[in-house]
Amino acid sequence: MPSWSTPAGTDPDSGRGRLRLPPVTAAGLPAPAGSREVEVDGRHAGICYVPASAPRRLLIMLHGAGGSAGAGLGLLLPYAERHGLVLYAPKSAGATWDLIVGGYGSDVRRIESALTQISATLPPLGAPVIGGFSDGGSYALSLALTNGDVFDRVVAFSPGFASLVEPTGRPKVFISHGRGDRVLPIDRCGRRVARVLRSAGYAVEYLEFDGGHEVPAYVSVAALDWLGEAPAG
């Protein structure tokens, strides 16, 4: 698999979960269609998939605890061509995302560096979307709420929590959760997160389904339909 590589940034805002991306401009040399490994500081930092169809949106999809970049990519890969999705699936530096094991830091820097290099190869696509499953859903929510000036929407499949320590902006939120989830029980996770965010003034689309700790295909389709309410521009 071909790869991109870049050094990580050193912005102190990464410790607060803040992402700083360059202004959107016309792309230079366009990325070829297909999957490409992304490296930061010479280490594997994820996989980027560029559709053969005209790109319409950039989505960052985060894996669950102990997962891989491939797991994050697979969440929406079956729909990438039809919807013109550029997918970047980061790999956490540790077994799960930095916030969950102590605080923002290395993963914020790695995602920021990767998005900088990926964005340089794409046409202007509007605000990116971030999403994820399980721990990745929790981290996606937390990063989106902290960076509402970067992300206009966030998709959280079966999240455990959302951090509202330093919220910025008002991204729209999609949350799904299985009623039979035994890993992250729905009452103290999905339902609670949706309730807290709504009370804080966020627009939340909440979907429960009959199932466990998973992302059924029809839930992925529902999330993409929801994203389709605001085409990239």
C-alpha positions in Angstrom: 0.0 0.0 0.0 1.5 3.4 -0.9 1.9 6.0 1.9 2.1 9.6 2.9 4.4 10.8 5.7 4.7 14.0 7.7 6.1 15.1 11.1 3.7 15.7 13.9 2.9 19.2 15.0 3.9 20.6 18.4 1.0 23.0 19.0 0.4 23.3 22.8 -3.3 23.4 22.1 -3.2 19.7 21.4 -3.2 19.2 25.2 -6.6 20.9 25.3 -7.9 18.8 22.4 -7.8 21.7 19.9 -7.1 21.0 16.3 -5.6 23.6 14.0 -6.0 22.9 10.3 -4.7 25.0 7.4 -7.2 27.1 5.4 -9.1 25.2 2.6 -7.5 26.0 -0.7 -7.3 24.5 -4.2 -5.5 21.1 -4.0 -2.1 20.6 -5.4 -1.2 17.2 -6.8 -4.5 15.2 -6.4 -4.4 11.9 -4.5 -5.0 8.8 -6.6 -8.1 6.8 -5.9 -7.8 3.9 -3.5 -6.3 3.2 -0.1 -3.1 4.8 1.1 -1.3 4.4 4.4 -0.7 7.6 6.4 2.4 8.0 8.5 3.3 10.7 11.1 6.8 10.8 12.5 7.6 7.7 10.5 4.9 5.7 12.3 1.7 4.2 11.0 -1.1 6.8 11.7 -4.0 5.4 9.8 -5.4 4.7 6.3 -6.9 7.2 3.9 -9.4 6.0 1.2 -10.1 8.3 -1.8 -13.1 7.3 -4.0 -12.8 7.0 -7.8 -16.0 9.1 -7.9 -15.9 12.8 -7.4 -15.1 13.5 -3.7 -17.9 15.3 -1.8 -17.0 15.0 1.9 -14.1 14.2 4.1 -14.9 11.9 7.0 -12.6 10.9 9.9 -13.7 7.6 11.3 -12.3 6.3 14.6 -11.9 2.7 15.7 -13.0 1.3 19.1 -10.6 0.2 21.9 -8.0 -2.3 20.7 -9.1 -1.7 17.2 -7.2 -0.9 14.0 -7.3 1.8 11.3 -8.9 -0.9 9.1 -11.7 -1.3 11.6 -12.4 2.5 11.5 -12.2 2.5 7.7 -14.7 -0.4 7.4 -17.4 1.5 9.2 -18.4 3.4 6.1 -16.1 2.0 3.3 -19.0 0.1 1.6 -20.7 3.5 0.9 -17.6 5.6 -0.1 -18.0 5.4 -3.9 -21.7 6.0 -3.9 -21.5 9.0 -1.6 -18.2 10.4 -2.8 -16.6 10.0 0.7 -13.0 10.5 1.4 -12.3 8.5 4.5 -9.5 8.9 6.9 -9.3 6.2 9.6 -6.6 7.1 12.2 -4.8 4.6 14.4 -4.6 5.5 18.0 -1.0 5.8 19.4 -2.0 3.4 22.2 -4.6 0.7 22.7 -7.3 3.4 22.7 -7.5 7.2 22.3 -5.4 9.5 24.5 -8.4 11.2 26.2 -9.7 7.9 27.5 -6.4 6.9 29.1 -5.4 10.2 30.7 -5.9 13.3 28.6 -5.6 14.8 25.1 -2.1 14.7 23.6 -0.4 12.5 21.1 -3.6 11.4 19.2 -4.6 15.0 18.7 -1.2 15.9 17.2 -1.2 12.8 14.9 -4.7 13.5 13.6 -3.9 17.1 13.0 -0.8 16.3 11.1 -2.5 13.6 9.0 -5.4 15.8 8.1 -3.0 18.6 7.0 -1.3 16.3 4.5 -4.6 14.7 3.3 -6.3 18.0 2.8 -3.5 19.3 0.7 -4.4 16.7 -2.0 -8.2 17.3 -2.1 -10.4 19.9 -3.6 -12.3 22.2 -1.2 -14.9 20.0 0.4 -16.3 22.2 3.2 -16.1 21.3 6.9 -15.0 17.7 7.6 -17.1 15.3 9.6 -15.7 13.1 12.4 -17.2 9.9 13.7 -16.4 6.6 15.3 -17.6 3.5 17.1 -17.4 2.7 20.9 -14.3 4.4 22.3 -13.9 6.0 18.9 -17.5 7.3 19.1 -16.7 8.9 22.5 -13.5 10.4 21.2 -15.2 11.7 18.1 -17.9 13.4 20.1 -15.4 14.9 22.5 -13.2 16.2 19.7 -16.2 17.6 17.7 -17.5 19.4 20.8 -14.1 20.9 21.5 -13.6 21.8 17.8 -17.0 22.9 16.6 -15.2 25.5 14.5 -13.6 22.6 12.5 -16.3 20.0 12.4 -19.9 20.8 11.6 -21.2 17.3 12.3 -20.3 14.2 14.3 -21.4 10.6 14.0 -21.1 8.5 17.2 -21.9 4.8 17.0 -22.5 3.3 20.5 -20.4 5.9 22.4 -19.7 5.7 26.1 -19.4 9.4 27.0 -18.8 12.9 25.6 -16.4 15.5 27.1 -17.9 19.0 27.5 -14.9 20.5 29.3 -14.1 23.3 26.7 -16.9 23.2 24.1 -16.5 25.4 21.0 -19.3 26.0 18.4 -22.4 23.8 18.0 -21.8 20.8 15.7 -24.8 18.7 14.9 -24.8 15.2 16.5 -25.9 11.8 15.3 -25.9 9.0 18.0 -26.9 5.4 17.6 -27.0 2.7 20.3 -28.1 -0.9 20.6 -30.7 -1.7 23.3 -28.9 -4.9 24.1 -25.4 -3.5 24.3 -23.6 -5.2 27.2 -20.3 -3.5 26.6 -21.5 0.1 26.9 -25.1 -0.2 28.3 -27.5 2.1 26.6 -29.0 3.6 29.8 -25.8 5.1 31.1 -24.2 5.6 27.7 -26.1 6.4 24.5 -29.3 7.6 26.2 -27.5 9.6 28.8 -25.2 11.2 26.3 -28.0 12.2 24.0 -30.0 13.7 26.9 -27.0 15.7 28.2 -26.2 17.1 24.8 -29.8 18.1 24.1 -30.0 19.8 27.5 -26.8 21.7 26.6 -28.4 23.0 23.4 -27.0 20.7 20.7 -29.1 19.4 17.8 -29.1 15.6 18.4 -30.4 12.9 16.1 -30.7 9.8 18.3 -31.3 6.3 16.9 -31.9 3.2 19.0 -31.9 -0.3 17.5 -32.5 -3.9 18.5 -29.0 -5.3 18.8 -25.8 -5.2 20.8 -22.4 -3.4 20.6 -22.3 -3.1 16.8 -23.1 -1.0 13.8 -25.8 -2.6 11.6 -25.7 -1.7 8.0 -29.1 0.1 8.2 -27.7 2.3 11.0 -24.7 3.3 8.8 -27.2 4.1 6.0 -29.3 6.2 8.5 -26.2 8.2 9.5 -25.3 8.9 5.8 -28.9 9.9 5.1 -28.6 12.3 8.0 -25.3 13.7 6.7 -27.0 14.2 3.3 -29.2 17.0 4.9 -26.2 19.3 4.5 -24.3 18.6 1.3 -20.7 19.7 1.2 -20.0 23.0 -0.5 
